[in-house]
Amino acid sequence: MRHHHPAVRGCYPVDEGLCALHQRASLGNMPANWRRSKSVNPASRPRRQDPRRMKKRSLLGLVAAVPLVFLAGCGGSSEKEATVRLLNASAGYSSVDLYVEDEKEIGAVGFGTLSDYVGVTSGDVTAEFTNAGSTTALLTKSLSLGTDDAYTVVTYGWEGAIKSVLITENQDDADSGESSVSVLNTAVDAGALDIYLTGTDESLDSSTPVLSNVSGGSRSSFATVKAGTYRLRITGYGDTSDLRLDIAQAVVSSTGVYTFVLTPGSGGVLVNSLMLKQGGALTQQLNTKARARVVAGMASGGKVTVKAGSTTLATAAASPAIKDYALIDAGTVTLTTSVDGTALTSTTQTIKAGSDTTLLVTGNSAADATVKVLSDDNRLPTVSTKFKMRLVHAAPSLASDALTLTLDLEDLVTDLTWGTSSSFVSRTGTSSSSLEVNSLSSTTPVFSVTEQAYLSNSIYTVFVYDTSAGVATAKVKKDR
C-alpha cells in the first residue's frame, strides 16, 4: 500500500460554471490565515471525493455553505505547498529554528526532539538553520520540495559544523505484520556501524545484523522485519564485541516505516538512537552507558585495581599499564581503588552517558596515590586531513617538573603538571616526524622518537610514565 499524504488544494473538477461562480466571490472575505496552516498533519487531510457522484442540488447547497473552499483553486490564487517538520539531531546545538525563504517556519526545536508538520512553499527553496531566537544562519541549504509531499529535515553535527539531510516521506507502507526499517548515521565520529534487532537474550555472535556497514553521514536502504518488540543493539562494523548502544525494547508496528537516526555521544564513540516513524512520532533511545579505562602510573611497578560501580576495570595491573576501554553505567559512579593491595579512599564521580573517561592512578606508593579523572575527547578531527594529539603526565619521578611536547621542533603542549592531561592539538597528518617530550629541569629529553608517521583522521595520546626502575619515559598511544 502506498503511503500517501493527501492535501486540500486546487479546484475539484465538479463543474466549470461552479468555478466561474466562485471566482466572482470577494477575496476580502477570506480569513487572513487561510492560505497557510502553520501546523499540518499530512495524514489527517481529507481525501478527495468523486464529484460526479454528487447531485446538482447537493452542489448548490455546498456553494452556499462553503464557497471559499473551492475558490482557492479556481483562478490561480492557490499557493502550492509541501509539509515539513524538523528533527534536531545536532549534538552541538540545544535548540534550532528553521527559516524557509526568509520566513521563520519552525522555532525552538530542542536537541533530540521533533517539531510538528508545517506547510511551506514547494519548489526550489532556500532553507536556513539558526540558533533558537537568532537570525544569524548557521547553515544555508537549497531544498527541492514537491507539492503535496511530506518531508523531515534532520539537522546534525557538532557546534560549528552543523549539517542537514532531507528525508522524503514517500516509502511504501510495509505489508501487514511487517515493518520497514532504515538507519541514518549522523554519528560521523563513530564510523561504520552494524544494527541488530534481536530477542532479549540472543547472542550477537549467532545473530545477523538487520543493516550492516552504515558509514557516518550516510543513510541505509530499507530492510523488512516482522512487527514486534526487539532488543536494539548497535556495534562497530564487523565487531560484535564493540557495543555502541544497547536498548532493551524497540517497538516497530505493523505496516510502519521507521528510520533509526543515530546521534553521537560526547566521547565520539558511543551513540544514541532517535527512532523516527514516517508520518508519525519520534521515540528517544538514549544511551545509559559510558566508556572508561584505567592507566596505571604508579612508581616502582605498583599494582592497581579499580572498580567503577560494579564494573572491574583493572585487577592488579602492574604499572605502567594502559587498559582497554570498558562499558560502565553512567551517572553517579563510586570509584573503588587499591594499590598493591592497600585500599584507597573511595570517591564518587559524575560520568556522563556517552562519554569516554580515563582513570589515571599515579603516585609513589599507596600512601600518596591519587585517582585522576581525565575526560577523553575521542571525536575525530573536524578536518579529515588532520590528526589530534595530547599529553598526559603520569610520571611520579617528575612530579615537580612540568612537561613540554614538541613535534618537528614546534611546541604542541607546554608547562603540563603531574597528574593532568593537556587539551588536544590538531596538526596535518605526516608520514615522518620527530616527537620529543622534555622537562623543565633537564636538557635531556624524557622521550624522543624520529621518522614516525602520524596519520590523518586519527587521535593520539602521549603518556609519560615511570618504568619499574623509576625512569621516566613515554608511549604514543593511537586511540583511534
Buried (B, 14 or more C-beta within 10 A) or exposed (E): EEBBBEBBBBBBEBBEEBBEBBBEBEEEEBEEEEEBBEEBBBBEBEEEEEBEEBEEEEBEEBBEEEBBBBBBBBBEEBBBBBBBBBBBBBBBBBBBBBBBEEEEBBBBBEBBBBBEBBBBBBBEBEBBBBBBEEEEBBBEBEBEBEBBBBBBBBBBBBEEBBBBBBBBBBBBBBEEEBBBBBBBBBBBBBBBBBBBBBEEEBEBEEBEBBBBEBBBBBBBEBBEBEBBEBBBBBBBBEEBEBBBBBBEEBEBBBBBBBBBBBBBBBBBBBBBBBBBBBBBEBBEBBBBBBBBBBBBBBBBBBBBBBBBBEBEBBEEBEBBBBBEBBBBBBEEBEBBBBBBEEEBEEEEBEBBBBBBBBBBBBBBBBEEBEBBBBEBBBBBBBEEEBBBBBBBBBBBBBBEBBBBBBBEEEEBBBEBEBBBBBEBBEBEBBEEBBBBBBBEEEEEBBBEBEEEEBEBBBBBBBBBBBBEEEEBBBEBEEBB
